[in-house]
Amino acid sequence: SSAASDVYKRQVVKLAFERIVNRPPTPEEFKQTVAAMKDLEAEYTSAGVGGQRNKALAEVCHALFNSAAFLYID
C-alpha cells in the first residue's frame, strides 16, 4: 500500500478510537487495527468490491461500537 494510504489508516484509526471509545488506542490496539484495515482492504480488492477503503473503515468502526469499551463507558 502507498505511503498516503498508510497515513490515512493511521489517522482514521486514531480518530475512530477517540470518537467512539473516547480515548486513543493503546499501542497494541493501534498496531492491530491498522493491520486489520490493510487486510480488509486487500480482501475487498481481491474480491473485486469497490469502495474498499470505506468498507474497511466501516468494519473497524462497527467493531469499536460493539466493544465493551463503547458499551460500558464510565
Backbone hydrogen bonds, N-H to C=O, Kabsch-Sander energy under -0.5 kcal/mol:
donor,donor_aa,acceptor,acceptor_aa,energy
6,D,2,S,-2.1
7,V,3,A,-2.3
8,Y,4,A,-2.3
9,K,5,S,-2.3
10,R,6,D,-2.3
11,Q,7,V,-2.5
12,V,8,Y,-2.8
13,V,9,K,-2.2
14,K,10,R,-1.8
15,L,11,Q,-2.4
16,A,12,V,-2.7
17,F,13,V,-2.2
18,E,14,K,-2.4
19,R,15,L,-2.7
20,I,16,A,-2.7
21,V,17,F,-1.9
22,N,17,F,-0.6
23,R,17,F,-1.1
30,F,26,T,-2.9
31,K,27,P,-2.3
32,Q,28,E,-2.6
33,T,29,E,-2.6
34,V,30,F,-2.4
35,A,31,K,-2.0
36,A,32,Q,-2.3
37,M,33,T,-2.3
38,K,34,V,-2.1
39,D,35,A,-2.4
40,L,36,A,-2.9
41,E,37,M,-2.6
42,A,38,K,-2.2
43,E,39,D,-2.4
44,Y,40,L,-2.6
45,T,41,E,-2.5
46,S,42,A,-2.6
47,A,43,E,-1.6
48,G,45,T,-1.4
49,V,44,Y,-2.8
55,K,51,G,-2.4
56,A,52,Q,-2.4
57,L,53,R,-2.0
58,A,54,N,-2.5
59,E,55,K,-2.0
60,V,56,A,-1.9
61,C,57,L,-2.6
62,H,58,A,-2.6
63,A,59,E,-2.2
64,L,60,V,-2.1
65,F,61,C,-2.7
66,N,62,H,-1.3
67,S,64,L,-1.3
70,F,67,S,-0.8
71,L,67,S,-2.4
72,Y,68,A,-2.2
73,I,70,F,-0.8
